[in-house]
Amino acid sequence: MATVQTILDVDYAVIGLGVMGASTLYFLAQSGGTVVGIDAHSPPHGLGASHGGYKVTREAVAEGPAYLHFVRRSNALLRDLEHRYGVSLMQRTGTLIIGSEATGSANSFLRDTVGIAEANGIVHDVLPSNELRRRYPQLIGIADEEAGYLEPDAGFIRPEPLLDLQIALAEQAGAEILRNTAVKRITPVSGGVEIEAEGVLIRARQVVVAAGRWMGELLGDRFDSLLTVSRQRTFTFKVRDAAAYRAERFPTLMWFREGVGGDCATVFPLEGPGEGLKFFVADTEVDARIGQSGDRFFERHVEPFFSGISRELLATEACFYTSTSDHGFLLDWHPDIPGLFLVSACSGHGFKHALGIGETVSAVLTGKPAPDLSAFSLERFFAGLSGH
């Protein structure tokens, strides 16, 4: 019979070490308390949503003003980490968002982005269609009614180096990391929360669950029905005109195209010779035969809009998005387990907020001043819920 190791009097435990969990772990480890981080795999890994080499960042977040604090703090914290440790965590290529200016357009993402930038003093340019064509001739599908929002200080974050750094720094600060350790049970006990995992029993005063696609499985039916997990896929194609897609001529791009129902293509610039161009369109149907899916993707999302791209598929990668019905975050105490804080449903637009969220969640748990999290509460889904 396997021996169960008992860890008593741990102040904080973090379950799930994707970007949200790793950021929370990093800040909790600086608090002076005893901290343990637990992951069913060995992060960074490719089984959730915190991988893939590139994650878009921008300060003008059209998802709503409640997110602005997180992204601004994340940008400041990211720059600080880069400076202190001499690492490259972000490529500041600029982020370009293209969308329709037409009054009848169903997609207001461009207008909302410009509004947030103007209201908050975020440096940006608004480019009409003729200027977009002049600057970016490789974009062949620009319509007359389209315009661009260019945020020059934005770009993309490198997910794997950021996770590696935060987990390493947490370990240096004294946190214990339990890799390849699946959690079996989370139970309220006197004075805190008990976690039964493979070969270990942990009793923590407070616990953060940031388990992404595994949240429903860990927390039960109520949360399983609240959270939707979808498999998303990127496609990387060979480039015939590499110079046109290097960062000095091509920013990180989000393009909401009316010609394909408003679908947004996210595209990242080339960094080195021999690399392909990575494309992502949310909720793309993927055939069991990936090559066939790549052909369909190229014909719908690449060929009509981008020049100098070969249909040769170099790579494809899957990730798992976890979402709520309104695509907003959950940052709240569990209603039935005192001391258990939930960080979830951050897929798709969460990565750029992660450092700010980790700092905030750590502040909440350690009793320090924190921004208002009411916009991310469970009450918007379950009337009458009261947490911690």
C-alpha positions, 0 to 999 in steps of 0.5 A: 500500500502506497505511503501517503505523505502528509504536509501540515500547515501549508499556508497556500496551495495552487492547483494548476500551473498554467499561466494563471496558476504560475503567476499566482504561485509566483506572487504567493511565494513572495508573501513569506508564507509556505506555498505548494504548487500542484500540476497533473503534468509538468508545466509548461506543457501542451495539454491546456491553453498556456503554450504555443510560442506566441500570445497576443498582447495589447493594452486597449482591451475591447473586452471591457474596462474591467480588464484594463487594470490587469493588462496594464499591471501585467505589462509593467510586471513583464518589463520588470521581469525582463529587466531584472533577469535579462530575459526576453518574454515579449516581442514588441512588434506592435499589434494591428487590429483590422475591422469594419468601420461600416455602420451595419457591421455586426462586429464592434471590436475595432470601434470598442478598441479605439474607444478604450484607447482614446478614453485611457490615453493609450498610444495608438494610430487609426489607419484607414483602408488606403493607408493599410494597403500602402503599409501592408501590401501583403494584406490583399483582402482589405475592404474599403470599409475596413480600418486598422488600430495600431498599438505600437508598444504591443505585440506578443508574449512568449508563454513557455519562457514566462511559465518557466521563469515564474515557476523557477522564481517561486521555487527559489522563494521556497515554494514546493512544486509537485509536478505530474501529480493529479489531484483526486479530492478537494475537501473543506476541513477545520481551518482550511482545505484538504487536498488529496493528490497522488501520494500526498495529502496537503492541508492548506489554509487557502487554496487557488484552483486554476486548473483550466480544462480540468476545473469542472472535473475537480469542482463537480457538476455545477461548475462542469455545466458552467464551463465549456471546453473547446479544442482549438487549433493553429495552422503554420504555413510555409512562406514564399515571401519571408521578408514581407512577414518579418516583424519590421514589416508585419506586426502581430495581427488580429483581422476581423474579416466581414467576408468570412462572417467576421471571423478573426484571424490572428497571425504572428510575424516571422522571427527566424529563417525557415519558420512558417507563419502561424494562423489562428481562427477560433472555432475552426472546424478540424477534420480528423485528417489534419492535412485536409483541414489545413487545405480548407483553412488555407482556402478560406482564411489565408489565400483570399487575404494574404499574399506570399504564403504557400499552402504547404502546411508545416505544423499544426497545434491544438490547445484547449479553451475553457470559457463561460457563456459570456466569455468573462473570467471567474475570479471568486471564492467557492460558495461552499468551500471556505478558503478556496478561490477560483481562477478560471475561464481565462482562455482566448484573451486571458494570457496578457492579463495573467501577471496582473491577475496573479498579483491581484489574487495573491493580494486577496488571499494575503489580505492586501488591498486589491482591485474590485473583482465584482465583474468576475463573480459567480453571482452573474451565473448563479443568483444568490451565491455567496462566497468567502 
